[in-house]
């Protein structure tokens, strides 16, 4: 990997040390140019006309994401963010009193709130799968919980508050044995890990553009396995998702675009496709190796600093690194680093309550690396913390 070339292709690398890639990564120049170029076209010829002119680029976004995930373009929907993508799938699943939803202890708050809302409406139950000794979802624990009442297995692939990678493929295998849909929130994994849906054995996958994929904000996508699409009726429809055929009848479209809405950010869609192509060109195997190695290097350097505790768990770990310092609060660390043009963020109990309570943590600093970060930037971060 030519890190120097990739940094030169990333305008933000000249401005900041960016360790907030799990929040929103720095866009490469081709993505920036694609988004700005389409906005300029809209300004010059009109929004509808610009969309017509860019139809091939829009369609290529479906093709690029399909290649990235190892699926067909008609199994992809483009939506405004990962949460809405996940919602459109989850709220399509029919649940009744006594049905069970199995999820992870490190599940993200937005997802868990949705489980609780639907459980309150339907009488279904939400149950957290225990962790194994490494901190990841216990596959044996999941297997022991499965029965005929389980109607959904839904987990976050990479939790927001630590470096672990949940064993999605093994989880998917258990769900498949019981013929239960497996919904995977891949918001933090697409773009930093190889995420082929057949290998992960998921039936539904949601993702975002702005994080490790390095796309624009306000972009998200949903994969739904073709054999499942017809069984899921989206929670709301419009004239894009369905056709009004008679005064009292409508027909929902047959592909995954039934989960979309007609109005959308066209410039963002195009930028998302360019970002997916960019990741494919760099190579997901190379990206995963570089990000994993750099994150382990950062963990090692942090662990050498007096008063610093690293809080990442899991048998497999990724580019998200979390830590605390005895002498400063996470928010204070974030603020002091920002004054030196070093970007990190914080993750609080409110985002992953079950996991944080179990580990007696209230808030942690989150430093998430990407392939364009360098060992020199890691040293600069650690030097700033030491000072």
N, C-alpha and C positions, 0 to 999 in steps of 0.2 A: 504494500500500500504506500503510495507516494503522499505522505501526510503533508509535506510542504506544498504540493500542488493543490491538494484539497483545501488547505488553509488559505491559499491565495485565491481560491474560488469562493471563499466565504468572507464577505466584507466585514462582518462582525468580529472576526478574529483580530483585526487591527485595532479594535476599540476596547474589548473586554476579555477577561479570562472567564469563559462561560462554563460554569459547572451547574447549570440548571436545565439540562437537556431533557430531563423527565418532566419538566414543566413546559417549556417550549424551546426547541433547539434553534440554533442559528440557521437561517435559510441560505442555501448556496445561491450563487448568482443566477444560474438558469431558472430557478424557481422564482426568484425575485423579478427577473426580466419577464417571465411568462405572465405573472400576475399583473404587474404594472403595465405591460404591453396590452393586455386585454382591457384593462380599465381605460387606457388611452383610446382604444378602439371604440369602446362604448361612448366615450365623451365626444368622439368625432362623428360616429355614424348612428348611434342609438343602441340601447341595450338589447332589444330583440334582434336587430339586424346584426349586431356583433356576435350574438349567440348563434345565429344562423351561419355566419361566416366561420365560426370556430367549431362547428359540429364535429368535424373529424378529430380535433384535439380533445373534445369532451369524450367522445367514444373511446379514444385511446386511453383515457384515465381508467375506464372499466377494464380494458385489456391489460394495462400495466398492473393494476391491483390484482387481477386474476392471476397473472404470472407470478407476482410476489407471493400470493397465498396458495398457488397450485390448484386453482379451481377454474371454472368457466366464467366468462364475463356476465352471463345471464344469472349467475348466483351472487352478483355484487349489486349493492344499492349505495348511492352516494347521498349523505345527509349532512346536516350542519355541524355535528360534533359527535364524539364517541358516546356520550351519554344518551343522546337522542337515538343513535343507532341501536344501542343496547335496549333502551326503552321500547322501541318499535318492535323488537323481537320478543322481549320478556312479556309485555302486556298483550301479546298475541296468543300466549299460551293459556289454554283453558284449564282452570283449577276449580276444585269443588271442596266442600268441607271434608277434612281429614286427609286431603292430599298433602304430600310433604315436599318441601324445597330443601335440598341439601347444598350448603355453601361452605366457604372457608372461614376460619377464624380471623384471617387477615383481610377479609372482604372489604371493599371500598364502601364508604358511607352512602354514596348515592344509590348503589345497588341494594344495600341492606335496607335503606328507607323504602325503596320500591317493594322489596319482599314484604316488609311489615305492612305497607299500605294494602297490597293485594291480599295478604293473609287476613287483615281486618275485614276486607270486603267479602271474602269468599269462605272463610273458615279454614283455609289451608294453614299449614304450620311451617315455620322456618327453623331449621336445625343446622348448627355448625358442626362440621366434621372435625374431629380432633387432629392436632398436629402430631407428627412423629418426633423423635428426639432431636432432629436437626432443625425443627421449626416449620417445615413445609407440611402441606396436607398429607395426612396418613392415608395411603392407599388401602392398607388393611383396615383402618378405621372406617373408611368409606364402604368397603365391601361388607363389613359387619352391619352397617346401617341400612343396606339396600333391602327393600321389600316391594310388594305390589303397590303400595301407597305412594312411593316416590315417583313424582311426575316430572321433576327437573333436577339436574345437577348443574350448578352454576357457580363458577369460581373466577377470581381474578388471577390471571396468569402470573403477573409480576405485581405484588402489592406495592402501594405507593410509599410505604414507610420503612422499607428495608431492601436489602439486596437479593432476597431469595427469589428463585424461579420455581413455582409450583409444578409438580410432575404431571403436566396436562395430558400427555399421551397415555400414561397409566390410568389416570382418572377417566379419560375417554373410553378406554378399554372396558372398565367396569360398567360404565353407563351403557355402552353398546351391548354388553352381555345381558343387561336387563331391559334393553330396548327403550331406554329413557333418554330424552334429548339432553345434550351436553352443550351449555352456553358458556363460551369462554370470553371473558373481558381481556382483550389483548392490547389495551390502550398503551401500556408501558413496554410491551414486548415487540410489537411490529416496528421494524426499522433498526432494532439492535440485536435481535435474535432471528434465527431461521424459523419462520412460522408457516410451514406447509400444513394446510388443514387436514390432509389425509394422515400425515404423520402424527399430528396432535389429536386425531380422532374426535374432533369437535363437529357438531352439527350446525352451530351458529358461532360466529366470531365478530366482535365489534372492535373498531380501532379508530385512531385519530390521525390527522395529518401533522399537527403542530409539534409533536414530541419527537421521538427518535427518527421518524420518517423525514423530518426537516421540511415539512410542507407549511403552508400558511395556516394561521388560526381560523377558526370557523369552518373547518372541514372535517368530515368523519365518513366512515364507511361501515357497511354491514355485509357479512357473508352469511348466506343461508343455503344449506345443502339442498340441491334441487328436489330430492325426494320428500323434503319437509315443507317446501314453500307452499304447496297447495293446502297444507293442513293448518296454516297460520293466517288468520285474518287480522290485518293491522288494526290498532285501536282507533285510528281515524283514517279517512280516505279523502281524496280529492279527484279532480278530473284527469290527473296524471296517473294516479294509482289505480283508477277504475274508469270504466266507460259507462255513461248514462245511456242505456239502450232503449228504455221505454219510460213513460211518465212515472211508473212505479217500480222500475227495475234498473239494476246496474250489474256490471260484470267486472270483477277484479282482474287485473292483468296477471298473467301466469308466471312472469319472471320475478326476480328479487326487487325490481323497481316498484313493486306494489308497496314497498316500505318507504318510498320517497314522496316528496311533495313537489308540486309543479314549480313554484318559485324557489330559486336557489342562487347562491353566489357563484356565478359562472366563472369569474376570474379565479376564485378559490378552487373550483373543480379542476380547472386546467392546471393550476399550480400544484395541486395534489398529484395529478398524473405525472407531471414533470419530476416531482420529488420521488415518486415510486420508481420511475425510470432511472433516476440518478442513483438510488440505492441499489438497483439491479446492476447498474454499470460498475459501481464500486465492488459489489459482490457481498451477499449476505454472510457467507462463511467467513470472509475476511473481516467484515464489520464485527461479527460476533466475537471473533478471536481477539481483535484489537481492543474492543470495548471491555471485554472480560479481563484481559491482561492489565489494562490501564487501571481498572477499578481495583484489582487485587494489589497493584502497586500502591495506589492511594491508601487502601486499608492498611497496608504494611507501614507506610510512612506515618499515618495518623497514630497508629498504635505505639509508635516510638515517642510520641509527644507526652510529656508529663501532664496528668490530669485529664487526658482525652480518652473517652471510651467509645469504641466502635460497636454498633448495635445490629449489624447484619447477621442474618441466619440463613439456613438452607444448605442442602447438599450441593446444589448448583446455584451460583450467584452471578449477578449481572452487573450492569453499569451504575446502579443506584447504591450510593454509599451513605450511611447515616451514622451520626456521632453526636456526642455531647461533650462539654467541658465543665470541669468542676467550678471554674472561676467566673464563667460568663453564661448568661441565658442564651438559648438558641436565637432568639430575636436580636439580641445584642451582637452576637457573632455575625449574623446576616447583615446587620446595619454597618458594622465596622469593616467587614470585607467589601461591601458595596462602595464604601468611601475610597477603597483602593482598586476599584474597577474589577472586583472579583465577584462573580454572581453565584450565589447559592440560594437555597430557600429553606423553609422549615416544614415539618410535617407534625401535625398535632393529634391528640387523642380523638378529636372529633372526626377525623378521617378514617380511622381504623380502631374503633373503640375496644372490641373484644381482644384484639392482639395487644394493644398498648396497655390495657388494664392488666392483662396477664403478665406482662413484662414490667409492670409498675413504671411506665414511662408516660409523661405528659406531653412532651414536645421534643423533637430531635432536629438537628441540622441535617439537611439532605443535599449532598453534593453528587450530582449525576454526570458522569463523563460520557464523551462521545469520541468517535474515531479521530476527529480533528483536534482534540485536546492533546497536549504533549506532556512528557515527563517534566519538562521545565516549568510548565504551568502548575503541575502537582507540587513541585518544589516551592513555587511562589506562594501557593495556598498554605502549605505547611509552615513556611517561614512567617507568613502573616499571622497565623494562629499562634506560633511560638512567641512572636513579639507582643 
